[in-house]
Amino acid sequence: MPKSLATEEFITGVLHDTERRIREQIDRGEITPTAESMQELSNALSHTVEVRKGARGSGKYIGKVKDSRSTREYLGGISLQALNDRVRKNNILRLKNKAGRNGYPVFQFKDGAVDPQVRQVIKILLDSGLTEWGVAFWLARPSKFYDNRPAVEYMKDSEENFKLVVAHAHEDAANRRANY
């Protein structure tokens, strides 16, 4: 069994290691210390903490999910094979809970299909290697970049907002590929 740490020791250890890594990236010129990059790193760390929690407390951000059967029905009665093919091609977001059950966040659906705009962002992020839960939080968690609203809501307000969310998804995907 892993050794238990006191809360302060745990937080200090995590922050010390994170600080060291950030300083190394600054020294190598990979990060420029600006207010914007500080906010990006702060958001990334917060995002990682949320994703690390996994399914616990996720409903606060992710909302309702459909099971495989109701998702297949919603998508016009498609077969399980067709649904799994969409998952494999990163054209739909599937989450697995700790019991291994599949769930499909409702926020991605519109008019009997996966919303094409949401699907585009899902594909960009999943293709970059971000986990399914990471993508769900990326889309559903309120962000200062989007007036403290979730990206999935913000992007629906206008074409300009959609383009901004797509640009951020591409930036995050590129950063992920460069650093992982």
Secondary structure, DSSP 8 states (H G I E B T S, - for coil): ------HHHHHHHHHHHHHHHHHHHHHTTS----HHHHHHHHHHHHHHHHHHTTTTTTHHHH--EE-HHHHHHHTTS--HHHHHHHHHTTSS--EE-TT--EEEEGGGEETTEE-HHHHHHHHHHHHTT--HHHHHHHHHSEEGGGTTEEHHHHTTS-HHHHHHHHHHHHHHHHHHHHH-
